[in-house]
Amino acid sequence: MVNVPRLVIAAPASGSGKTTIATGLMRAFTDAGLAVSPHKVGPDYIDPGYHALATGRPGRNLDAYMCGPERIAPLFLHGAAGCDLALVEGVMGLYDGASGQGELASTAHVAKLLKAPVVLVVDASSQSRSVAALVHGFASWDPEVRVAGVILNKVGSDRHEHLLREALEESGVPVLGAVRRARTVDTPSRHLGLVPVAERRPEAVAAVAAQADQVRAGCDLQGLLALAHSAPPLADDPWDPTGIACGGLLPHPAPSRNRGATPPGPPKTTGLWAGVPQGGTGGHKPTTGPHPTVALAGGPAFTFSYAEHTELLTAAGAEVVTFDPLRDEQLPEHAAALVIGGGFPEMHAAELSANEPLRKAVAALAESGAPIAAECAGLLYLSRSLDGRPMCGVLPADARMSERLTLGYREAVAIADNPLAAAGTRVRGHEFHRTVVEPGTGAAPAWGMTHPERRTEGFVQGGVHASYLHTHWAGSPGTAHRFVTGLSRR
C-alpha cells in the first residue's frame, strides 16, 4: 500500500480556470517547502510544461485511453515517488471523456482510479445563487466521484463572494477558495491552446508566480492539504520503466544528456490495407558503444514529449541527448537514431529552414537507414517544405497550415514493420494539429486508422516512421525496446 496525499483539480467545463488554479496551487505548495508531483489528465502536452515550471519536477500525463485504465495508478505512483503532495489537473469538464465511450479517460474516471478527492473550480463570473445548483449536480451525478470542495474563480467583489458562499452553504460542499479576476495570471493562447513555456519562459515565470500569489490570497491551503491527506492508500505498484522497456535484459540503463533544450513473422495485413506495400526498416548499421545515442528534438519548436518516453529509451539502454533544431547545426555526436515529437514548427518555420546544416544532417541520417520516429511536428519537419519553406526533404510530401482543427483520440494498426512496431500491432493515440501534409500517406503508410474512421496515414520509408498520430509509449509496451534494440540488428 502506498499513501500519497493527492487532489484532482477539476471544473464543470473548459475555460473555467483549471490550469490557472492548478498551476498556482502547485507553485504555492512548492514555495511552502513541499515536494509537489504535477499531473495532467489526458494527452495535452502544454499544461504539463507550466506544471513543471511551477514545481521543478516533470509534468506527467494520466491518459486512460492511450495507456489503459490499469496503468493510471502505477504511472501516478511512479511520478509521485518521494513527494509530499500530488496535484492532478483535469481535462475539459469533470465528466467529459473519450467521445462515445462513456467515462473513459475523463477526469472523473481518473479520480476514481486514483481514489482521489476532487476540488471543483467554478467560473463564478456570471452567477450567484445558481452556483449551488451547479455544484450539487456535479457532486451528486456519480456517487463514486468524491467532489469534496469548491474553488470559486473569477469572483467580482466581496459582495459577490458573500452571495456565492451563502448559496453554497446548502450544498454540503465546502468552499476552499474564492479567487478574484486578475489579468496578470492570464496565459496567451493560439491555434492549439496555450503558448508553451519554452516559447515565453520569462513571461511564463512571472505568470506562474502571479498565479501562486493569487491562490495564496484566495484559497485555504491548509484546508486543501488536509483534504489531500484524506485520500486512502493505493494498492498498486509503481510503474517501472526498466521492467517495461527491457524485460530485465539490460540491467544498467544509460544516462541522459541534454544539449541546451529543456526537457514468428508479422501478422498478415488484411481488409482495407491488403496489398499495401510493407515498408522495411533500412540497412543502417551504426557504430555504437554499449549505449547507443538517441537524439531527441527539443527547444521551442518541439516541446511535445511525454517524460516516460525518455525514461523508457534510457531503460532500454539508450543514451538520450536532447538538441535544439533552432540553434544546433549538427545532430548530437554519434547519434544512431532520432526522435522528433510534436510542437509548433509552423511558428518557427523560417528559423528551421534557415538552419540548413542541421536539415542536411537529418536527411543524411535518414538516408543511412537510421531509425527515425517522427510525430506530428516531426512529420512536418521531415517533409520537403512547410508553408513554402524548405525542410529536411526526407519525405515526398509538403506541409502547410490549415484552417481546420484535427483533434481527437484514434485507434490504429501498424501496416508495415517499422522501428516502433511490427506490422499488425494495434495502438491507441491522438491527433492534435491545424496543418495538412500532401500527400497524407506514402507507398507504405505508417498506420491504418480503425477508429473513428478507416483510412491510411503517415509514412514508413527506410528507417523512418512519420505520422500525425501521437502515442504514449507507456501504453505500448515494447515500443522503446524495439526502437533501441533495433539499432544492434542493423
C-alpha positions in Angstrom: 0.0 0.0 0.0 1.3 3.4 -1.0 0.0 6.6 0.6 0.3 9.8 -1.5 -1.7 12.8 -0.4 -3.5 14.0 -3.6 -6.2 16.1 -5.1 -7.8 16.3 -8.5 -8.5 19.8 -9.7 -11.5 19.7 -12.0 -14.1 22.0 -13.5 -17.6 21.9 -15.0 -16.2 22.9 -18.4 -13.2 24.1 -20.2 -12.4 27.7 -19.7 -13.2 27.7 -16.0 -9.6 28.4 -14.9 -8.4 24.9 -14.0 -4.9 25.5 -15.3 -4.5 28.8 -13.6 -5.7 27.5 -10.2 -3.9 24.1 -10.5 -0.6 25.7 -11.5 -1.0 28.4 -8.8 -1.6 25.7 -6.2 1.4 23.7 -7.4 3.7 26.7 -7.1 2.2 27.9 -3.8 2.7 24.5 -2.1 6.2 24.2 -3.6 7.1 27.6 -2.2 5.9 26.3 1.1 8.6 23.7 1.1 6.6 20.7 -0.2 7.7 18.4 -2.9 4.8 18.5 -5.3 4.2 16.0 -8.1 2.3 17.5 -11.0 0.0 15.6 -13.3 -2.5 16.3 -16.1 -5.4 14.2 -17.2 -5.5 13.5 -20.9 -3.0 13.8 -23.7 -2.2 17.6 -23.5 1.5 18.5 -23.7 1.3 22.2 -23.0 -0.2 22.4 -19.5 2.4 20.0 -18.0 5.1 22.5 -19.1 3.6 25.1 -16.8 3.3 22.4 -14.1 7.0 21.6 -14.4 7.8 25.3 -14.2 5.7 25.6 -11.0 7.2 22.6 -9.2 10.6 21.9 -10.7 9.5 18.3 -11.5 8.4 16.8 -14.8 4.8 17.3 -15.6 3.2 13.9 -16.3 0.1 12.9 -18.2 -2.5 10.4 -17.0 -4.4 9.2 -20.1 -6.6 6.2 -19.5 -7.4 5.9 -23.3 -3.9 5.7 -24.5 -2.3 4.0 -21.6 -5.2 1.9 -20.3 -7.1 2.4 -17.0 -4.9 -0.3 -15.4 -1.8 1.8 -15.8 -3.1 5.1 -14.3 -2.4 4.4 -10.7 1.0 2.8 -11.4 2.0 5.8 -13.6 0.8 8.2 -10.9 2.8 6.4 -8.2 5.9 6.4 -10.4 5.7 10.2 -10.9 4.8 10.9 -7.3 7.5 8.8 -5.7 9.2 10.7 -2.8 6.7 13.6 -3.0 4.7 15.2 -0.2 1.7 16.1 -2.3 0.4 15.3 -5.8 -1.9 17.6 -7.7 -3.8 16.4 -10.8 -5.2 18.9 -13.2 -8.3 17.6 -15.0 -9.3 17.9 -18.7 -12.4 19.7 -20.1 -15.4 19.2 -17.8 -15.3 16.7 -15.0 -17.3 14.0 -16.7 -16.1 14.6 -20.3 -14.2 11.7 -21.7 -13.4 9.9 -24.9 -16.2 10.6 -27.4 -18.9 7.9 -27.4 -17.1 5.8 -24.7 -18.8 6.9 -21.5 -16.5 8.0 -18.7 -13.3 6.5 -20.3 -10.4 8.9 -19.9 -12.5 11.6 -18.2 -11.3 13.5 -15.1 -13.9 11.7 -13.1 -12.6 8.3 -14.4 -9.1 9.1 -13.4 -10.2 10.5 -10.0 -12.0 7.2 -9.3 -8.9 5.1 -10.4 -6.8 7.2 -8.0 -9.4 7.3 -5.2 -8.7 11.0 -5.1 -10.9 13.8 -3.7 -12.0 16.3 -6.4 -11.9 20.1 -6.0 -14.2 21.8 -8.5 -13.1 25.1 -9.9 -16.2 27.1 -10.9 -16.2 30.2 -13.1 -18.5 32.3 -10.9 -18.3 35.4 -13.0 -21.9 35.4 -14.3 -23.8 33.7 -11.5 -24.6 33.9 -7.8 -27.2 31.6 -6.2 -27.2 29.3 -9.2 -23.7 28.1 -8.3 -25.3 25.9 -5.6 -27.4 24.0 -8.2 -24.4 23.6 -10.5 -22.2 22.2 -7.7 -24.9 20.0 -6.3 -25.4 18.5 -9.8 -21.7 17.7 -10.3 -21.4 16.4 -6.7 -24.4 14.0 -7.0 -24.0 12.8 -10.6 -21.7 9.9 -9.8 -21.6 8.8 -6.2 -18.2 7.2 -6.8 -16.7 10.6 -7.5 -16.0 12.5 -4.3 -16.4 16.2 -5.0 -15.1 17.4 -1.7 -14.5 21.1 -2.2 -15.1 24.1 -4.4 -12.8 26.9 -5.5 -14.8 29.9 -6.8 -12.9 31.6 -9.7 -13.3 35.0 -11.3 -15.1 36.4 -8.3 -16.0 40.1 -8.9 -16.2 41.6 -5.4 -16.6 40.9 -1.7 -20.4 41.2 -2.1 -20.3 38.7 -4.9 -18.2 36.3 -2.9 -20.6 36.6 0.1 -23.6 35.7 -2.2 -21.8 32.7 -3.6 -20.7 31.3 -0.2 -24.1 31.8 1.2 -25.7 29.8 -1.6 -23.2 27.0 -1.3 -23.8 26.6 2.4 -26.9 24.5 1.4 -24.9 22.2 -1.0 -22.8 20.5 1.6 -19.7 21.0 -0.4 -17.2 23.3 1.4 -15.8 26.4 -0.3 -12.0 26.1 -0.2 -11.2 29.2 -2.1 -12.5 32.4 -3.8 -10.2 33.9 -6.4 -10.6 37.3 -7.9 -10.3 38.2 -11.5 -6.8 39.2 -12.5 -5.2 39.8 -15.9 -1.7 39.2 -14.6 -2.3 35.5 -14.4 -3.5 35.1 -17.9 -1.5 32.9 -20.3 -1.8 33.7 -24.1 -3.3 31.2 -26.4 -3.2 30.5 -30.1 -4.4 27.8 -32.6 -3.6 24.7 -30.4 -4.1 26.2 -26.9 -1.7 27.9 -24.6 1.7 29.1 -25.8 4.2 26.7 -24.4 6.6 27.7 -21.7 9.7 27.2 -23.9 8.5 30.0 -26.2 7.9 32.6 -23.5 9.9 31.5 -20.4 10.4 34.9 -18.7 6.8 35.8 -19.1 5.7 32.3 -18.0 7.8 32.5 -14.9 6.2 35.8 -14.0 2.7 34.4 -14.7 3.2 31.3 -12.6 4.4 33.5 -9.7 1.3 35.7 -10.0 -0.9 32.6 -10.1 0.7 31.4 -6.9 0.1 34.8 -5.2 -3.5 34.7 -6.3 -4.3 31.3 -4.9 -2.4 32.1 -1.6 -4.6 35.2 -1.2 -7.8 33.4 -2.0 -7.5 29.7 -1.1 -7.5 27.8 2.1 -4.2 26.0 1.6 -4.3 24.2 4.9 -7.8 23.0 4.2 -6.8 21.8 0.7 -3.7 20.0 2.2 -5.9 18.3 4.8 -8.3 17.2 2.1 -5.4 15.7 0.1 -4.3 13.8 3.2 -7.8 12.2 3.4 -7.1 10.2 0.2 -6.7 6.5 1.1 -3.6 4.4 0.3 -3.3 2.9 -3.2 -2.7 -0.9 -3.5 -0.9 -0.6 -6.9 2.8 -1.0 -7.5 4.6 2.0 -9.2 5.2 1.7 -12.9 8.7 0.7 -13.7 10.2 1.8 -17.0 13.1 -0.6 -16.7 10.9 -3.6 -16.4 8.6 -2.4 -19.2 11.3 -1.3 -21.6 13.7 -4.2 -21.5 12.2 -7.0 -19.6 15.3 -7.2 -17.4 17.6 -7.7 -20.4 19.5 -4.5 -19.8 20.2 -4.1 -16.1 22.3 -0.9 -16.5 20.3 1.8 -18.2 22.2 4.6 -19.8 22.2 8.2 -18.5 20.5 11.0 -20.4 22.3 14.1 -21.5 21.0 17.5 -22.6 22.4 19.8 -25.3 20.6 23.0 -24.4 16.9 22.1 -24.7 14.6 21.7 -21.7 13.2 18.8 -21.2 7.3 -15.5 -35.5 6.7 -13.3 -38.8 4.4 -10.3 -38.7 0.7 -10.8 -38.8 -0.8 -10.8 -42.3 -2.4 -7.5 -43.3 -6.0 -7.9 -44.5 -9.1 -5.8 -45.2 -8.7 -2.2 -46.1 -4.9 -2.3 -46.2 -4.4 -5.7 -48.0 -1.9 -5.2 -50.8 -0.3 -2.1 -49.3 3.5 -2.3 -49.7 5.2 -3.4 -46.4 8.0 -0.9 -45.6 11.3 -2.1 -44.3 13.5 -0.6 -41.6 16.5 0.1 -43.7 20.1 -1.1 -43.7 21.6 1.3 -41.2 24.5 -0.2 -39.2 25.8 2.5 -36.9 28.9 2.1 -34.9 27.7 2.4 -31.3 29.1 1.7 -27.9 27.2 -0.1 -25.1 24.7 2.7 -25.0 23.7 3.9 -28.5 22.9 7.6 -28.7 19.3 8.6 -29.5 18.9 12.2 -30.4 15.7 13.9 -29.1 14.5 17.1 -30.7 13.6 19.8 -28.2 13.7 23.6 -27.9 10.9 26.0 -28.6 9.8 24.3 -31.9 9.5 20.8 -30.5 8.0 20.9 -27.0 5.6 17.9 -27.1 7.1 14.9 -25.4 6.0 12.6 -22.6 8.6 12.2 -19.8 8.1 8.5 -19.9 9.4 8.2 -23.4 12.9 9.4 -22.4 12.7 7.1 -19.3 11.8 4.1 -21.5 14.5 4.8 -24.0 17.1 5.1 -21.3 15.8 2.0 -19.6 16.2 0.1 -22.9 19.8 1.0 -23.0 20.0 4.2 -25.0 21.7 7.5 -24.1 19.2 10.2 -24.8 20.6 13.5 -25.9 18.3 16.5 -26.4 19.2 19.1 -29.1 17.5 22.2 -30.3 16.8 22.3 -34.1 16.5 26.1 -33.9 20.1 26.5 -32.6 22.2 23.4 -33.1 23.7 23.0 -36.6 24.5 19.3 -36.1 22.9 16.3 -34.5 24.4 15.1 -31.2 27.7 13.3 -31.6 27.4 9.6 -32.5 23.6 9.9 -33.0 22.4 6.5 -34.1 18.7 7.3 -34.1 16.4 10.3 -33.9 13.1 11.0 -32.2 11.2 14.2 -33.2 8.0 14.7 -31.3 5.3 17.3 -31.6 5.3 21.0 -31.2 4.9 24.2 -33.3 7.4 24.1 -36.2 4.9 26.2 -38.1 5.6 29.1 -35.8 9.4 28.7 -36.3 9.4 27.6 -40.0 11.8 30.4 -41.1 14.4 29.6 -38.4 14.1 25.9 -39.0 14.5 26.4 -42.7 17.5 28.7 -42.2 19.3 26.0 -40.3 20.5 24.2 -43.5 23.4 22.3 -41.9 21.0 20.5 -39.5 18.4 19.9 -42.2 21.2 18.2 -44.3 22.4 16.2 -41.3 18.8 14.9 -40.6 18.4 14.0 -44.3 21.8 12.2 -44.3 20.8 10.2 -41.1 17.5 9.2 -42.8 19.4 8.2 -46.0 21.7 5.9 -44.0 18.6 3.9 -42.8 18.9 5.0 -39.2 15.7 4.6 -37.1 13.7 7.9 -37.0 10.4 8.3 -35.2 8.5 11.5 -36.0 5.2 12.5 -34.7 3.1 15.5 -36.0 5.6 18.3 -35.8 8.3 15.8 -36.7 6.3 14.8 -39.7 6.3 18.4 -40.9 10.0 18.8 -40.3 10.8 15.7 -42.4 8.7 16.9 -45.3 10.0 18.8 -48.3 8.5 22.1 -47.2 6.4 23.8 -44.6 4.4 26.8 -45.8 6.7 27.0 -48.8 9.9 27.0 -46.8 12.4 24.1 -47.3 12.5 21.5 -44.6 14.6 18.3 -44.4 13.2 16.7 -47.6 13.2 13.2 -46.2 9.6 12.6 -47.2 8.0 13.2 -50.6 5.3 15.5 -49.1 4.7 19.2 -48.4 3.1 20.7 -45.3 1.1 23.8 -44.8 -1.1 25.5 -42.2 -4.9 24.8 -42.4 -8.0 26.5 -41.0 -9.3 23.1 -39.9 -8.5 21.8 -36.5 -8.0 18.0 -36.4 -8.4 16.7 -32.8 -9.4 13.5 -31.1 -8.5 10.0 -30.0 -7.7 7.4 -32.6 -7.3 3.6 -32.9 -4.8 2.3 -35.4 -2.9 -0.7 -36.6 0.7 -0.7 -37.9 0.6 -1.7 -41.6 4.3 -2.1 -42.1 7.2 -3.3 -40.0 8.9 -0.2 -38.7 11.2 0.9 -35.9 8.3 1.3 -33.5 6.1 -1.6 -34.2 5.7 -4.9 -36.1 3.0 -5.0 -38.7 -0.3 -5.7 -37.2 0.4 -4.0 -33.9 -2.6 -2.1 -32.6 -2.3 1.1 -30.8 -4.3 4.0 -29.4 -3.3 7.6 -29.8 -4.5 11.1 -30.5 -4.3 13.7 -33.2 -4.0 17.4 -32.5 -3.0 19.7 -35.3 -4.1 22.5 -37.7 -1.8 21.6 -40.6 -2.1 19.4 -43.7 0.5 17.2 -45.3 0.1 16.5 -49.0 0.1 13.6 -49.8 -1.0 12.4 -46.4 0.4 8.9 -46.8 3.3 7.2 -48.5 3.6 4.0 -50.5 3.9 2.3 -47.2 1.7 4.0 -44.7 2.6 4.2 -41.0 -0.9 3.4 -39.7 -4.2 2.1 -40.8 -6.8 4.1 -38.8 -9.6 1.9 -37.5 -11.5 4.4 -35.3 -13.3 6.8 -35.6 -12.8 6.3 -39.4 -10.9 3.9 -41.6 -8.1 5.4 -43.6 -4.4 5.2 -44.0 -2.0 7.8 -42.7 1.7 8.6 -42.4 4.9 7.2 -43.9 7.2 4.2 -43.4 10.3 4.8 -45.5 13.6 3.1 -44.9 14.1 3.5 -41.2 11.7 6.4 -40.9 8.3 6.2 -39.2 6.4 9.5 -39.6 2.8 10.2 -38.7 0.4 12.7 -37.3 -0.6 10.2 -34.6 0.7 10.9 -31.1 1.1 7.8 -29.0 2.1 7.3 -25.3 4.8 4.6 -25.2 3.8 3.6 -21.6 0.6 2.3 -23.2 2.5 0.4 -25.9 4.9 -2.0 -24.0 7.9 -2.8 -26.1 8.0 0.3 -28.3 11.1 1.8 -26.8 12.8 -1.6 -26.5 12.1 -2.3 -30.2 13.4 1.1 -31.2 16.7 0.7 -29.3 17.4 -2.9 -29.8 16.8 -2.5 -33.5 20.0 -0.5 -33.6 22.1 -3.5 -32.7 20.4 -5.6 -35.5 21.4 -3.1 -38.2 
